[in-house]
Amino acid sequence: MNKYEKKGYLNSDFRIFHLIDNIKKEYEYHYHEFHKITIFISGEVQYLIEGKTYELQPYDIVLVNRNDIHKIEVNPAVPYERIIVYISPGFIDAYQTDDYDLSYCFQKAREEHSNVLRVHSLEKSSLFKITNRMERSFSDTEYASSLYRQLLFLEFMIQLNRAAIKNRLDFLEDALYNKKVVDIIHYINDHLDTELDIDTLAGKFYISRYYMMRLFKSETGYTINNYITYKRLILARELILQGTPITQACFDSGFQNYSTFSRAYKAEFGENARMLLAK
């Protein structure tokens, strides 16, 4: 199996970066074990996430859930400016009460099948104003500047969720994608614990198995079997972390053979599944 690369590390609740550069490197598809928000400011950028390609406009907000397979394509001749936020799942989960849930925006993005949010009217948007304040905070060198930036981030998350709840943001529907491929991706993610062989999928979507495999690879950059295996490994890892016995997690995530699961798990994560329990 081709191994997806895990990029970025997060050793705190969240981290905020303000970056301006000319990216020359071509990034391969990768994933993170944390949530990622990108506030696009300027440049010529395409964001490719789970089979969809988004053409970004200034102040678009890109929501990448943990373990989403994604990459960017950037015109290196134009400076790429953005604010990037890494958020640990534990941190976002801690802000859930009967009154509020800061993860709502990520949940709605999944429901809308869209990873990019666009502000209706920038000049009237509270979210745009707090984004500008966050952007300016990176040049702040006064007392407790890093703490102040964290407070601004929490305000940003509150405003982001308020805007999502009140439909003051557009979840982009005009992404470039092949509907058949995206439907297959959604079906796979909803049925990881069932049989997902190539012939079953081809029959389900009334498509030639060979054409389906070529189309999926050309649209996403990865094979169907690699994608299924990766998603099953992620599911198994989540189940183990939640307390499910390793053998049960193996079969509950759709693997038919423990040895196959064990080899694939070590190849993907660089460690035996039992080592996860020792951390």
N, C-alpha and C positions, 0 to 999 in steps of 0.2 A: 504494500500500500504506500502511495506517495504520502509523506508526512507533512501535515500542515504545520507551519512554524508558529510557535507561540511568541508574540512580541510584547515588549513592555512588561515592567514589573511594578507592583504597587505594594509598598510596605507600610502604608498609612491609610487613613480613612478615605482621603482623596488627595489628588494633586492637580494643580492648575498650571498650565504652560501658556505663554504667549509667544508665538513663533512667526518669524518672517524669514523666508529663505527661497532659494531657487533649487527645487528638488530635481536632481538629475538621475537619481537611482530609480529603476523600475521595481516597484514592490510586488512581491508575489502574494497570493492569497494567504491570509494568516488570521489568527484569532487572539483574543485576550481573555483572561480569567476574571476580568472586571468589566463594568459598564464604562462606556466611553461616550462623551459628548464633544462634538466639534462645532464650534461657532465659526462659520466661514466668513471671512472679512473681505478678502480680495484675492484675485488670481484667476486662472483657468483650470478648473478641477472637475473631474468626474469621480464620483464615489460609487464603487461597485460592492453591493451587499446582497448576499443570498440570492443571486440570479438577477438582480435589478441594477440598472445603471442610472445614477442621478446626476444631472447637469446642475451644478450649484450656482446660486446667485448670492450676492453679498447679504450677510446676516441670516442665511439659511442655518438651521440647527439640525445637525446630523446626530441621530440617536443610534448607537451600536450596542446592542445587548451583549452581555458576556457570552462568549463562544460563537457569536455570529461570524461566519467566514466572509472576509471582506478585503478590499485593497483600494488604493487610489491611483488615478492616472492624472498626472500634472503636466501642463505645458511649462517646461523649465525656463523658457524665455521670459516668463512673467512671474514676478515675486508672488509667492503663496503665503498669505497672512491668515492666521487663524488662532483662536483660543481653544485649547484642548483641556478637557477635564477627565481624569480617571477617577472612578468612584467604586469603592469596594462594595460588593453585594451586602455584606454585613452592615455597612454604614447606612445604605439606603433602606435596608430592611428595618433598621432601628427607628426610622422616622415613620412608623405606622401606628396610628391610634384609631379610635372610633371617629375622630374628627378630621384626620388627614392621612395621606399616604404619598410620600414624595416619589414613589416609584410609579405613580399613576400614569405619567407621561410615557414611560416605557411600555406599560401594559396597553395603553391605547394605541401606541405605534404598532404593536403586534396585532391588535384587533383590526386596525386599518390597513395592515399589510404595507406600511410605508415607514421608511426610516428617516425621512427628511420633512421638517416642518418649516413653513414659510410664514413670516409675519404679514398680516394684511396691510397695515399702514404703519410704517416705521415711526413717523413723527408723532403718532398718537399712542404708541405702544409703551407700556410700563416695562415690558420685557426688553425692548430695545434700549430704554434708558438705563436699566440696571446692567445690561451688557456693556454699554459705553463706560459706565462707572467701573466695571470689572476690568475693562481694557486699560483705562487710565490708571488703575491701581498698581499696575506693574511698574510704573515709574515713581511710585510713592515710596519714599525712603524715611518717612517720619516714624514716630514711635508706634510699635506694634503693627507695622504695615502688613506682615504676613497674617496676623490674626484678623485684621480688618478685611483682607482679601477673602478669608474664610467666611466671614459674616456676609460679605457681598455674595459669595457663592450660594449660601443658604437662601438669601433673598432671591437670587436668580432662580433657584429650584422652586421656590414658592410661586414666583411669578410665572414660571414655565408651566407649572401644573394648573394654576388658575386659568391661564390662557387656553390650555388644552381642555379643561373642563367646560369653559364657556365658549368653546369653538372659535376662539380668536386667532387660531392658527390654521393654516391649510396643511393637511397631510398630503404631500404631493402624490398625485395620481398619474402624472405624465412622465414617469420614469421610463427609460428604454428597457424593454424586456420582451421575452417571448412568453405569451400567456401559458402555453402548454408546459414549458419548463417550470415556470413559477408554480403552476398547479401541481406538478409532480413534486416539487420541493415541499409544498404545503402538505401534500398527502404523505410523503415520507415522514415528516416531522410529527404528524398526527398518528402514525401507525408503526412506530419504531419497534413495538413489542410484538408485531405480527410478521408473517412471511412477506418479504419484500424482494423477491428475486426479479430478474429482468423481465422474464416472460409474464409474470403477474402484473407488473407495472405497465408493460406494453399492452396487455389485454385490457387493463383498467382504463387506459387513455386512448385506446383504439389507434395505435401507432405501431409501425414496424419496429421490432426490437433494435435492429441495426441503425435505423434512422434516429430512433430515440437516443441511443447511446452517443451517436455523433453530434446530434443537436444539443444534448445536455453538456457535453464537453466543450463544444464551441461557444455556448452561451455563458457558461459558468467558469470554465477553466479547469474543471475537475471531473472525474468520471463518476457515474452514478454509484458504483460499488464503493469507491473511496468515500464519497459523501455519506452514504448509509453507515458505513463502518465507523467513521468519525463521529457522527451524531449518536450512534449507539454507545460508543465509548464515553462520550460526554454524559449521556443519560446514566450509564452505569456508575460513573464517578460521582454524580450527584446523589444517586441512591445510596452509595456506600457512605458518603458524608452524612446522610440523613439517618444512618444506623442500620440499613439493610445489610444482611450478611452477604459477603462477596459472591458466593455461588448463586444465591437468589438474585442478586443484582445483575449478574451475568445473563441469566435466562430472562429476567423481567425486562431487560433492555433489548431483547431480540436475538441474542446469540444462541446458537443451537449446540455449541460445543465449548466446554470450559477451556480446553487447551488453546483453541483458536482465539478465544477472548483474552486469555492471559498473554499470549504472544503479541496480539495486536495492542493491548493496553501498554505493555512495556515498550513497544516500538513507538507509540504515540507520546507517552508521557515520560519515558526514560526511567521508569521504576516499576517494580512489581506492585500490583493493586494492594497487597497487604501492607506495603510501606505507607500507604495513605493513612491507615489506622494508627500508625506509630507516631504521626506528626503531632 
